[in-house]
Amino acid sequence: MKLMDVSLLSIALALIVVGVHQTMLQGIGFSYSFFMFAVGLLFWFQLRKTKGEANPKEGLDHSKKPIKPKRK
């Protein structure tokens, strides 16, 4: 997982925790925006994940043969 993916998941989790806290204190109306931002970040994470699986060139390409050293 890349740093951006870990950041997206961490921020989404933090927003969910803050949203649950605000729901207990003030109700769902005040915490709605926290939950929507968290869902948006989770959708963005899923989009990045599916694009990464569809494009294998993004990672290391193991199909290349190693270069043979020149003989003297």
mmCIF file of the N, C-alpha and C atoms, coordinates in Angstrom:
data_MODEL
# 
_entry.id   MODEL 
# 
loop_
_atom_site.group_PDB 
_atom_site.id 
_atom_site.type_symbol 
_atom_site.label_atom_id 
_atom_site.label_alt_id 
_atom_site.label_comp_id 
_atom_site.label_asym_id 
_atom_site.label_entity_id 
_atom_site.label_seq_id 
_atom_site.pdbx_PDB_ins_code 
_atom_site.Cartn_x 
_atom_site.Cartn_y 
_atom_site.Cartn_z 
_atom_site.occupancy 
_atom_site.B_iso_or_equiv 
_atom_site.pdbx_formal_charge 
_atom_site.auth_seq_id 
_atom_site.auth_comp_id 
_atom_site.auth_asym_id 
_atom_site.auth_atom_id 
_atom_site.pdbx_PDB_model_num 
ATOM 1   N N  . MET A 1 1  ? 0.839   -1.164  0.000   1.00 0.00 ? 1  MET A N  1 
ATOM 2   C CA . MET A 1 1  ? 0.000   0.000   0.000   1.00 0.00 ? 1  MET A CA 1 
ATOM 3   C C  . MET A 1 1  ? 0.897   1.244   0.000   1.00 0.00 ? 1  MET A C  1 
ATOM 4   N N  . LYS A 1 2  ? 0.495   2.226   -0.764  1.00 0.00 ? 2  LYS A N  1 
ATOM 5   C CA . LYS A 1 2  ? 1.270   3.452   -0.852  1.00 0.00 ? 2  LYS A CA 1 
ATOM 6   C C  . LYS A 1 2  ? 0.891   4.413   0.269   1.00 0.00 ? 2  LYS A C  1 
ATOM 7   N N  . LEU A 1 3  ? 1.716   5.426   0.418   1.00 0.00 ? 3  LEU A N  1 
ATOM 8   C CA . LEU A 1 3  ? 1.502   6.409   1.477   1.00 0.00 ? 3  LEU A CA 1 
ATOM 9   C C  . LEU A 1 3  ? 0.157   7.116   1.319   1.00 0.00 ? 3  LEU A C  1 
ATOM 10  N N  . MET A 1 4  ? -0.231  7.426   0.088   1.00 0.00 ? 4  MET A N  1 
ATOM 11  C CA . MET A 1 4  ? -1.507  8.102   -0.154  1.00 0.00 ? 4  MET A CA 1 
ATOM 12  C C  . MET A 1 4  ? -2.675  7.221   0.281   1.00 0.00 ? 4  MET A C  1 
ATOM 13  N N  . ASP A 1 5  ? -2.590  5.927   0.008   1.00 0.00 ? 5  ASP A N  1 
ATOM 14  C CA . ASP A 1 5  ? -3.658  5.012   0.405   1.00 0.00 ? 5  ASP A CA 1 
ATOM 15  C C  . ASP A 1 5  ? -3.776  4.919   1.929   1.00 0.00 ? 5  ASP A C  1 
ATOM 16  N N  . VAL A 1 6  ? -2.643  4.832   2.591   1.00 0.00 ? 6  VAL A N  1 
ATOM 17  C CA . VAL A 1 6  ? -2.650  4.770   4.058   1.00 0.00 ? 6  VAL A CA 1 
ATOM 18  C C  . VAL A 1 6  ? -3.203  6.072   4.637   1.00 0.00 ? 6  VAL A C  1 
ATOM 19  N N  . SER A 1 7  ? -2.847  7.187   4.028   1.00 0.00 ? 7  SER A N  1 
ATOM 20  C CA . SER A 1 7  ? -3.353  8.482   4.502   1.00 0.00 ? 7  SER A CA 1 
ATOM 21  C C  . SER A 1 7  ? -4.862  8.583   4.328   1.00 0.00 ? 7  SER A C  1 
ATOM 22  N N  . LEU A 1 8  ? -5.369  8.130   3.177   1.00 0.00 ? 8  LEU A N  1 
ATOM 23  C CA . LEU A 1 8  ? -6.808  8.185   2.945   1.00 0.00 ? 8  LEU A CA 1 
ATOM 24  C C  . LEU A 1 8  ? -7.565  7.343   3.972   1.00 0.00 ? 8  LEU A C  1 
ATOM 25  N N  . LEU A 1 9  ? -7.072  6.139   4.221   1.00 0.00 ? 9  LEU A N  1 
ATOM 26  C CA . LEU A 1 9  ? -7.744  5.285   5.202   1.00 0.00 ? 9  LEU A CA 1 
ATOM 27  C C  . LEU A 1 9  ? -7.665  5.863   6.610   1.00 0.00 ? 9  LEU A C  1 
ATOM 28  N N  . SER A 1 10 ? -6.523  6.429   6.963   1.00 0.00 ? 10 SER A N  1 
ATOM 29  C CA . SER A 1 10 ? -6.362  6.999   8.300   1.00 0.00 ? 10 SER A CA 1 
ATOM 30  C C  . SER A 1 10 ? -7.282  8.195   8.518   1.00 0.00 ? 10 SER A C  1 
ATOM 31  N N  . ILE A 1 11 ? -7.348  9.059   7.537   1.00 0.00 ? 11 ILE A N  1 
ATOM 32  C CA . ILE A 1 11 ? -8.211  10.240  7.668   1.00 0.00 ? 11 ILE A CA 1 
ATOM 33  C C  . ILE A 1 11 ? -9.679  9.824   7.696   1.00 0.00 ? 11 ILE A C  1 
ATOM 34  N N  . ALA A 1 12 ? -10.055 8.832   6.869   1.00 0.00 ? 12 ALA A N  1 
ATOM 35  C CA . ALA A 1 12 ? -11.440 8.351   6.877   1.00 0.00 ? 12 ALA A CA 1 
ATOM 36  C C  . ALA A 1 12 ? -11.795 7.761   8.234   1.00 0.00 ? 12 ALA A C  1 
ATOM 37  N N  . LEU A 1 13 ? -10.902 6.976   8.802   1.00 0.00 ? 13 LEU A N  1 
ATOM 38  C CA . LEU A 1 13 ? -11.151 6.398   10.122  1.00 0.00 ? 13 LEU A CA 1 
ATOM 39  C C  . LEU A 1 13 ? -11.278 7.486   11.184  1.00 0.00 ? 13 LEU A C  1 
ATOM 40  N N  . ALA A 1 14 ? -10.414 8.483   11.124  1.00 0.00 ? 14 ALA A N  1 
ATOM 41  C CA . ALA A 1 14 ? -10.489 9.579   12.091  1.00 0.00 ? 14 ALA A CA 1 
ATOM 42  C C  . ALA A 1 14 ? -11.811 10.333  11.957  1.00 0.00 ? 14 ALA A C  1 
ATOM 43  N N  . LEU A 1 15 ? -12.270 10.555  10.726  1.00 0.00 ? 15 LEU A N  1 
ATOM 44  C CA . LEU A 1 15 ? -13.542 11.247  10.531  1.00 0.00 ? 15 LEU A CA 1 
ATOM 45  C C  . LEU A 1 15 ? -14.720 10.414  11.041  1.00 0.00 ? 15 LEU A C  1 
ATOM 46  N N  . ILE A 1 16 ? -14.636 9.101   10.906  1.00 0.00 ? 16 ILE A N  1 
ATOM 47  C CA . ILE A 1 16 ? -15.697 8.242   11.435  1.00 0.00 ? 16 ILE A CA 1 
ATOM 48  C C  . ILE A 1 16 ? -15.732 8.309   12.957  1.00 0.00 ? 16 ILE A C  1 
ATOM 49  N N  . VAL A 1 17 ? -14.559 8.284   13.580  1.00 0.00 ? 17 VAL A N  1 
ATOM 50  C CA . VAL A 1 17 ? -14.499 8.374   15.047  1.00 0.00 ? 17 VAL A CA 1 
ATOM 51  C C  . VAL A 1 17 ? -15.046 9.716   15.523  1.00 0.00 ? 17 VAL A C  1 
ATOM 52  N N  . VAL A 1 18 ? -14.660 10.800  14.862  1.00 0.00 ? 18 VAL A N  1 
ATOM 53  C CA . VAL A 1 18 ? -15.163 12.123  15.232  1.00 0.00 ? 18 VAL A CA 1 
ATOM 54  C C  . VAL A 1 18 ? -16.674 12.198  14.995  1.00 0.00 ? 18 VAL A C  1 
ATOM 55  N N  . GLY A 1 19 ? -17.135 11.593  13.897  1.00 0.00 ? 19 GLY A N  1 
ATOM 56  C CA . GLY A 1 19 ? -18.569 11.592  13.610  1.00 0.00 ? 19 GLY A CA 1 
ATOM 57  C C  . GLY A 1 19 ? -19.366 10.850  14.658  1.00 0.00 ? 19 GLY A C  1 
ATOM 58  N N  . VAL A 1 20 ? -18.858 9.706   15.116  1.00 0.00 ? 20 VAL A N  1 
ATOM 59  C CA . VAL A 1 20 ? -19.553 8.953   16.164  1.00 0.00 ? 20 VAL A CA 1 
ATOM 60  C C  . VAL A 1 20 ? -19.575 9.758   17.465  1.00 0.00 ? 20 VAL A C  1 
ATOM 61  N N  . HIS A 1 21 ? -18.466 10.404  17.769  1.00 0.00 ? 21 HIS A N  1 
ATOM 62  C CA . HIS A 1 21 ? -18.408 11.234  18.980  1.00 0.00 ? 21 HIS A CA 1 
ATOM 63  C C  . HIS A 1 21 ? -19.414 12.382  18.906  1.00 0.00 ? 21 HIS A C  1 
ATOM 64  N N  . GLN A 1 22 ? -19.455 13.058  17.768  1.00 0.00 ? 22 GLN A N  1 
ATOM 65  C CA . GLN A 1 22 ? -20.395 14.171  17.617  1.00 0.00 ? 22 GLN A CA 1 
ATOM 66  C C  . GLN A 1 22 ? -21.844 13.684  17.620  1.00 0.00 ? 22 GLN A C  1 
ATOM 67  N N  . THR A 1 23 ? -22.080 12.480  17.101  1.00 0.00 ? 23 THR A N  1 
ATOM 68  C CA . THR A 1 23 ? -23.435 11.921  17.132  1.00 0.00 ? 23 THR A CA 1 
ATOM 69  C C  . THR A 1 23 ? -23.890 11.703  18.568  1.00 0.00 ? 23 THR A C  1 
ATOM 70  N N  . MET A 1 24 ? -23.002 11.201  19.409  1.00 0.00 ? 24 MET A N  1 
ATOM 71  C CA . MET A 1 24 ? -23.372 10.968  20.806  1.00 0.00 ? 24 MET A CA 1 
ATOM 72  C C  . MET A 1 24 ? -23.602 12.273  21.553  1.00 0.00 ? 24 MET A C  1 
ATOM 73  N N  . LEU A 1 25 ? -22.860 13.318  21.191  1.00 0.00 ? 25 LEU A N  1 
ATOM 74  C CA . LEU A 1 25 ? -22.999 14.594  21.905  1.00 0.00 ? 25 LEU A CA 1 
ATOM 75  C C  . LEU A 1 25 ? -24.153 15.445  21.379  1.00 0.00 ? 25 LEU A C  1 
ATOM 76  N N  . GLN A 1 26 ? -24.248 15.594  20.040  1.00 0.00 ? 26 GLN A N  1 
ATOM 77  C CA . GLN A 1 26 ? -25.170 16.580  19.485  1.00 0.00 ? 26 GLN A CA 1 
ATOM 78  C C  . GLN A 1 26 ? -26.219 15.998  18.547  1.00 0.00 ? 26 GLN A C  1 
ATOM 79  N N  . GLY A 1 27 ? -26.073 14.754  18.126  1.00 0.00 ? 27 GLY A N  1 
ATOM 80  C CA . GLY A 1 27 ? -27.055 14.164  17.219  1.00 0.00 ? 27 GLY A CA 1 
ATOM 81  C C  . GLY A 1 27 ? -26.490 13.992  15.813  1.00 0.00 ? 27 GLY A C  1 
ATOM 82  N N  . ILE A 1 28 ? -27.238 13.244  15.019  1.00 0.00 ? 28 ILE A N  1 
ATOM 83  C CA . ILE A 1 28 ? -26.764 12.881  13.687  1.00 0.00 ? 28 ILE A CA 1 
ATOM 84  C C  . ILE A 1 28 ? -26.724 14.076  12.731  1.00 0.00 ? 28 ILE A C  1 
ATOM 85  N N  . GLY A 1 29 ? -27.546 15.064  12.968  1.00 0.00 ? 29 GLY A N  1 
ATOM 86  C CA . GLY A 1 29 ? -27.569 16.240  12.091  1.00 0.00 ? 29 GLY A CA 1 
ATOM 87  C C  . GLY A 1 29 ? -26.260 17.006  12.090  1.00 0.00 ? 29 GLY A C  1 
ATOM 88  N N  . PHE A 1 30 ? -25.612 17.082  13.232  1.00 0.00 ? 30 PHE A N  1 
ATOM 89  C CA . PHE A 1 30 ? -24.353 17.807  13.335  1.00 0.00 ? 30 PHE A CA 1 
ATOM 90  C C  . PHE A 1 30 ? -23.169 16.993  12.834  1.00 0.00 ? 30 PHE A C  1 
ATOM 91  N N  . SER A 1 31 ? -23.286 15.675  12.855  1.00 0.00 ? 31 SER A N  1 
ATOM 92  C CA . SER A 1 31 ? -22.159 14.835  12.453  1.00 0.00 ? 31 SER A CA 1 
ATOM 93  C C  . SER A 1 31 ? -22.275 14.303  11.024  1.00 0.00 ? 31 SER A C  1 
ATOM 94  N N  . TYR A 1 32 ? -23.332 14.667  10.335  1.00 0.00 ? 32 TYR A N  1 
ATOM 95  C CA . TYR A 1 32 ? -23.574 14.170  8.975   1.00 0.00 ? 32 TYR A CA 1 
ATOM 96  C C  . TYR A 1 32 ? -22.406 14.483  8.040   1.00 0.00 ? 32 TYR A C  1 
ATOM 97  N N  . SER A 1 33 ? -21.866 15.693  8.131   1.00 0.00 ? 33 SER A N  1 
ATOM 98  C CA . SER A 1 33 ? -20.780 16.087  7.226   1.00 0.00 ? 33 SER A CA 1 
ATOM 99  C C  . SER A 1 33 ? -19.517 15.256  7.471   1.00 0.00 ? 33 SER A C  1 
ATOM 100 N N  . PHE A 1 34 ? -19.250 14.891  8.711   1.00 0.00 ? 34 PHE A N  1 
ATOM 101 C CA . PHE A 1 34 ? -18.089 14.048  8.997   1.00 0.00 ? 34 PHE A CA 1 
ATOM 102 C C  . PHE A 1 34 ? -18.232 12.680  8.313   1.00 0.00 ? 34 PHE A C  1 
ATOM 103 N N  . PHE A 1 35 ? -19.437 12.118  8.417   1.00 0.00 ? 35 PHE A N  1 
ATOM 104 C CA . PHE A 1 35 ? -19.663 10.818  7.799   1.00 0.00 ? 35 PHE A CA 1 
ATOM 105 C C  . PHE A 1 35 ? -19.587 10.889  6.274   1.00 0.00 ? 35 PHE A C  1 
ATOM 106 N N  . MET A 1 36 ? -20.089 11.970  5.693   1.00 0.00 ? 36 MET A N  1 
ATOM 107 C CA . MET A 1 36 ? -20.057 12.097  4.232   1.00 0.00 ? 36 MET A CA 1 
ATOM 108 C C  . MET A 1 36 ? -18.637 12.274  3.718   1.00 0.00 ? 36 MET A C  1 
ATOM 109 N N  . PHE A 1 37 ? -17.822 13.044  4.422   1.00 0.00 ? 37 PHE A N  1 
ATOM 110 C CA . PHE A 1 37 ? -16.417 13.173  4.021   1.00 0.00 ? 37 PHE A CA 1 
ATOM 111 C C  . PHE A 1 37 ? -15.696 11.835  4.157   1.00 0.00 ? 37 PHE A C  1 
ATOM 112 N N  . ALA A 1 38 ? -16.004 11.083  5.193   1.00 0.00 ? 38 ALA A N  1 
ATOM 113 C CA . ALA A 1 38 ? -15.378 9.771   5.377   1.00 0.00 ? 38 ALA A CA 1 
ATOM 114 C C  . ALA A 1 38 ? -15.773 8.820   4.247   1.00 0.00 ? 38 ALA A C  1 
ATOM 115 N N  . VAL A 1 39 ? -17.044 8.819   3.882   1.00 0.00 ? 39 VAL A N  1 
ATOM 116 C CA . VAL A 1 39 ? -17.495 7.963   2.779   1.00 0.00 ? 39 VAL A CA 1 
ATOM 117 C C  . VAL A 1 39 ? -16.841 8.391   1.470   1.00 0.00 ? 39 VAL A C  1 
ATOM 118 N N  . GLY A 1 40 ? -16.719 9.687   1.254   1.00 0.00 ? 40 GLY A N  1 
ATOM 119 C CA . GLY A 1 40 ? -16.039 10.181  0.049   1.00 0.00 ? 40 GLY A CA 1 
ATOM 120 C C  . GLY A 1 40 ? -14.589 9.722   -0.020  1.00 0.00 ? 40 GLY A C  1 
ATOM 121 N N  . LEU A 1 41 ? -13.887 9.777   1.106   1.00 0.00 ? 41 LEU A N  1 
ATOM 122 C CA . LEU A 1 41 ? -12.497 9.313   1.134   1.00 0.00 ? 41 LEU A CA 1 
ATOM 123 C C  . LEU A 1 41 ? -12.406 7.808   0.906   1.00 0.00 ? 41 LEU A C  1 
ATOM 124 N N  . LEU A 1 42 ? -13.362 7.052   1.436   1.00 0.00 ? 42 LEU A N  1 
ATOM 125 C CA . LEU A 1 42 ? -13.364 5.605   1.209   1.00 0.00 ? 42 LEU A CA 1 
ATOM 126 C C  . LEU A 1 42 ? -13.637 5.278   -0.264  1.00 0.00 ? 42 LEU A C  1 
ATOM 127 N N  . PHE A 1 43 ? -14.529 6.042   -0.903  1.00 0.00 ? 43 PHE A N  1 
ATOM 128 C CA . PHE A 1 43 ? -14.748 5.855   -2.337  1.00 0.00 ? 43 PHE A CA 1 
ATOM 129 C C  . PHE A 1 43 ? -13.485 6.177   -3.136  1.00 0.00 ? 43 PHE A C  1 
ATOM 130 N N  . TRP A 1 44 ? -12.794 7.246   -2.748  1.00 0.00 ? 44 TRP A N  1 
ATOM 131 C CA . TRP A 1 44 ? -11.556 7.637   -3.431  1.00 0.00 ? 44 TRP A CA 1 
ATOM 132 C C  . TRP A 1 44 ? -10.493 6.552   -3.269  1.00 0.00 ? 44 TRP A C  1 
ATOM 133 N N  . PHE A 1 45 ? -10.399 5.984   -2.064  1.00 0.00 ? 45 PHE A N  1 
ATOM 134 C CA . PHE A 1 45 ? -9.458  4.894   -1.821  1.00 0.00 ? 45 PHE A CA 1 
ATOM 135 C C  . PHE A 1 45 ? -9.777  3.690   -2.706  1.00 0.00 ? 45 PHE A C  1 
ATOM 136 N N  . GLN A 1 46 ? -11.050 3.333   -2.803  1.00 0.00 ? 46 GLN A N  1 
ATOM 137 C CA . GLN A 1 46 ? -11.455 2.190   -3.622  1.00 0.00 ? 46 GLN A CA 1 
ATOM 138 C C  . GLN A 1 46 ? -11.164 2.449   -5.098  1.00 0.00 ? 46 GLN A C  1 
ATOM 139 N N  . LEU A 1 47 ? -11.370 3.676   -5.550  1.00 0.00 ? 47 LEU A N  1 
ATOM 140 C CA . LEU A 1 47 ? -11.065 4.038   -6.939  1.00 0.00 ? 47 LEU A CA 1 
ATOM 141 C C  . LEU A 1 47 ? -9.581  3.898   -7.220  1.00 0.00 ? 47 LEU A C  1 
ATOM 142 N N  . ARG A 1 48 ? -8.738  4.377   -6.314  1.00 0.00 ? 48 ARG A N  1 
ATOM 143 C CA . ARG A 1 48 ? -7.288  4.248   -6.483  1.00 0.00 ? 48 ARG A CA 1 
ATOM 144 C C  . ARG A 1 48 ? -6.868  2.784   -6.481  1.00 0.00 ? 48 ARG A C  1 
ATOM 145 N N  . LYS A 1 49 ? -7.502  1.986   -5.641  1.00 0.00 ? 49 LYS A N  1 
ATOM 146 C CA . LYS A 1 49 ? -7.159  0.577   -5.540  1.00 0.00 ? 49 LYS A CA 1 
ATOM 147 C C  . LYS A 1 49 ? -7.514  -0.169  -6.823  1.00 0.00 ? 49 LYS A C  1 
ATOM 148 N N  . THR A 1 50 ? -8.692  0.086   -7.386  1.00 0.00 ? 50 THR A N  1 
ATOM 149 C CA . THR A 1 50 ? -9.099  -0.601  -8.606  1.00 0.00 ? 50 THR A CA 1 
ATOM 150 C C  . THR A 1 50 ? -8.290  -0.137  -9.806  1.00 0.00 ? 50 THR A C  1 
ATOM 151 N N  . LYS A 1 51 ? -7.917  1.134   -9.857  1.00 0.00 ? 51 LYS A N  1 
ATOM 152 C CA . LYS A 1 51 ? -7.075  1.616   -10.956 1.00 0.00 ? 51 LYS A CA 1 
ATOM 153 C C  . LYS A 1 51 ? -5.677  1.014   -10.870 1.00 0.00 ? 51 LYS A C  1 
ATOM 154 N N  . GLY A 1 52 ? -5.167  0.806   -9.658  1.00 0.00 ? 52 GLY A N  1 
ATOM 155 C CA . GLY A 1 52 ? -3.851  0.197   -9.473  1.00 0.00 ? 52 GLY A CA 1 
ATOM 156 C C  . GLY A 1 52 ? -3.835  -1.253  -9.900  1.00 0.00 ? 52 GLY A C  1 
ATOM 157 N N  . GLU A 1 53 ? -4.937  -1.982  -9.684  1.00 0.00 ? 53 GLU A N  1 
ATOM 158 C CA . GLU A 1 53 ? -5.011  -3.380  -10.098 1.00 0.00 ? 53 GLU A CA 1 
ATOM 159 C C  . GLU A 1 53 ? -5.162  -3.489  -11.610 1.00 0.00 ? 53 GLU A C  1 
ATOM 160 N N  . ALA A 1 54 ? -5.833  -2.523  -12.231 1.00 0.00 ? 54 ALA A N  1 
ATOM 161 C CA . ALA A 1 54 ? -6.038  -2.563  -13.673 1.00 0.00 ? 54 ALA A CA 1 
ATOM 162 C C  . ALA A 1 54 ? -4.772  -2.184  -14.436 1.00 0.00 ? 54 ALA A C  1 
ATOM 163 N N  . ASN A 1 55 ? -3.885  -1.425  -13.796 1.00 0.00 ? 55 ASN A N  1 
ATOM 164 C CA . ASN A 1 55 ? -2.669  -0.962  -14.450 1.00 0.00 ? 55 ASN A CA 1 
ATOM 165 C C  . ASN A 1 55 ? -1.462  -1.604  -13.780 1.00 0.00 ? 55 ASN A C  1 
ATOM 166 N N  . PRO A 1 56 ? -1.024  -2.780  -14.228 1.00 0.00 ? 56 PRO A N  1 
ATOM 167 C CA . PRO A 1 56 ? 0.093   -3.451  -13.554 1.00 0.00 ? 56 PRO A CA 1 
ATOM 168 C C  . PRO A 1 56 ? 1.444   -2.769  -13.790 1.00 0.00 ? 56 PRO A C  1 
ATOM 169 N N  . LYS A 1 57 ? 1.542   -1.862  -14.750 1.00 0.00 ? 57 LYS A N  1 
ATOM 170 C CA . LYS A 1 57 ? 2.809   -1.179  -15.022 1.00 0.00 ? 57 LYS A CA 1 
ATOM 171 C C  . LYS A 1 57 ? 3.168   -0.188  -13.928 1.00 0.00 ? 57 LYS A C  1 
ATOM 172 N N  . GLU A 1 58 ? 2.208   0.127   -13.057 1.00 0.00 ? 58 GLU A N  1 
ATOM 173 C CA . GLU A 1 58 ? 2.463   1.087   -11.989 1.00 0.00 ? 58 GLU A CA 1 
ATOM 174 C C  . GLU A 1 58 ? 3.489   0.560   -10.987 1.00 0.00 ? 58 GLU A C  1 
ATOM 175 N N  . GLY A 1 59 ? 3.457   -0.734  -10.735 1.00 0.00 ? 59 GLY A N  1 
ATOM 176 C CA . GLY A 1 59 ? 4.392   -1.344  -9.793  1.00 0.00 ? 59 GLY A CA 1 
ATOM 177 C C  . GLY A 1 59 ? 5.646   -1.800  -10.515 1.00 0.00 ? 59 GLY A C  1 
ATOM 178 N N  . LEU A 1 60 ? 6.376   -2.706  -9.905  1.00 0.00 ? 60 LEU A N  1 
ATOM 179 C CA . LEU A 1 60 ? 7.565   -3.252  -10.518 1.00 0.00 ? 60 LEU A CA 1 
ATOM 180 C C  . LEU A 1 60 ? 7.176   -4.246  -11.591 1.00 0.00 ? 60 LEU A C  1 
ATOM 181 N N  . ASP A 1 61 ? 7.926   -4.234  -12.671 1.00 0.00 ? 61 ASP A N  1 
ATOM 182 C CA . ASP A 1 61 ? 7.644   -5.153  -13.769 1.00 0.00 ? 61 ASP A CA 1 
ATOM 183 C C  . ASP A 1 61 ? 8.611   -6.322  -13.677 1.00 0.00 ? 61 ASP A C  1 
ATOM 184 N N  . HIS A 1 62 ? 8.099   -7.488  -13.286 1.00 0.00 ? 62 HIS A N  1 
ATOM 185 C CA . HIS A 1 62 ? 8.944   -8.658  -13.100 1.00 0.00 ? 62 HIS A CA 1 
ATOM 186 C C  . HIS A 1 62 ? 9.077   -9.491  -14.366 1.00 0.00 ? 62 HIS A C  1 
ATOM 187 N N  . SER A 1 63 ? 8.445   -9.073  -15.445 1.00 0.00 ? 63 SER A N  1 
ATOM 188 C CA . SER A 1 63 ? 8.497   -9.857  -16.662 1.00 0.00 ? 63 SER A CA 1 
ATOM 189 C C  . SER A 1 63 ? 9.788   -9.625  -17.447 1.00 0.00 ? 63 SER A C  1 
ATOM 190 N N  . LYS A 1 64 ? 10.530  -8.601  -17.130 1.00 0.00 ? 64 LYS A N  1 
ATOM 191 C CA . LYS A 1 64 ? 11.781  -8.317  -17.839 1.00 0.00 ? 64 LYS A CA 1 
ATOM 192 C C  . LYS A 1 64 ? 12.861  -9.290  -17.392 1.00 0.00 ? 64 LYS A C  1 
ATOM 193 N N  . LYS A 1 65 ? 13.674  -9.686  -18.347 1.00 0.00 ? 65 LYS A N  1 
ATOM 194 C CA . LYS A 1 65 ? 14.776  -10.587 -18.036 1.00 0.00 ? 65 LYS A CA 1 
ATOM 195 C C  . LYS A 1 65 ? 15.954  -9.780  -17.502 1.00 0.00 ? 65 LYS A C  1 
ATOM 196 N N  . PRO A 1 66 ? 16.724  -10.343 -16.609 1.00 0.00 ? 66 PRO A N  1 
ATOM 197 C CA . PRO A 1 66 ? 17.887  -9.624  -16.090 1.00 0.00 ? 66 PRO A CA 1 
ATOM 198 C C  . PRO A 1 66 ? 18.952  -9.454  -17.186 1.00 0.00 ? 66 PRO A C  1 
ATOM 199 N N  . ILE A 1 67 ? 19.699  -8.386  -17.090 1.00 0.00 ? 67 ILE A N  1 
ATOM 200 C CA . ILE A 1 67 ? 20.745  -8.110  -18.070 1.00 0.00 ? 67 ILE A CA 1 
ATOM 201 C C  . ILE A 1 67 ? 21.957  -8.979  -17.757 1.00 0.00 ? 67 ILE A C  1 
ATOM 202 N N  . LYS A 1 68 ? 22.445  -9.646  -18.779 1.00 0.00 ? 68 LYS A N  1 
ATOM 203 C CA . LYS A 1 68 ? 23.598  -10.502 -18.607 1.00 0.00 ? 68 LYS A CA 1 
ATOM 204 C C  . LYS A 1 68 ? 24.853  -9.646  -18.699 1.00 0.00 ? 68 LYS A C  1 
ATOM 205 N N  . PRO A 1 69 ? 25.827  -9.895  -17.832 1.00 0.00 ? 69 PRO A N  1 
ATOM 206 C CA . PRO A 1 69 ? 27.071  -9.117  -17.897 1.00 0.00 ? 69 PRO A CA 1 
ATOM 207 C C  . PRO A 1 69 ? 27.865  -9.490  -19.155 1.00 0.00 ? 69 PRO A C  1 
ATOM 208 N N  . LYS A 1 70 ? 28.601  -8.508  -19.656 1.00 0.00 ? 70 LYS A N  1 
ATOM 209 C CA . LYS A 1 70 ? 29.416  -8.732  -20.858 1.00 0.00 ? 70 LYS A CA 1 
ATOM 210 C C  . LYS A 1 70 ? 30.631  -9.591  -20.492 1.00 0.00 ? 70 LYS A C  1 
ATOM 211 N N  . ARG A 1 71 ? 30.957  -10.510 -21.379 1.00 0.00 ? 71 ARG A N  1 
ATOM 212 C CA . ARG A 1 71 ? 32.121  -11.367 -21.159 1.00 0.00 ? 71 ARG A CA 1 
ATOM 213 C C  . ARG A 1 71 ? 33.342  -10.752 -21.809 1.00 0.00 ? 71 ARG A C  1 
ATOM 214 N N  . LYS A 1 72 ? 34.488  -10.913 -21.166 1.00 0.00 ? 72 LYS A N  1 
ATOM 215 C CA . LYS A 1 72 ? 35.727  -10.344 -21.701 1.00 0.00 ? 72 LYS A CA 1 
ATOM 216 C C  . LYS A 1 72 ? 36.493  -11.370 -22.480 1.00 0.00 ? 72 LYS A C  1 
# 
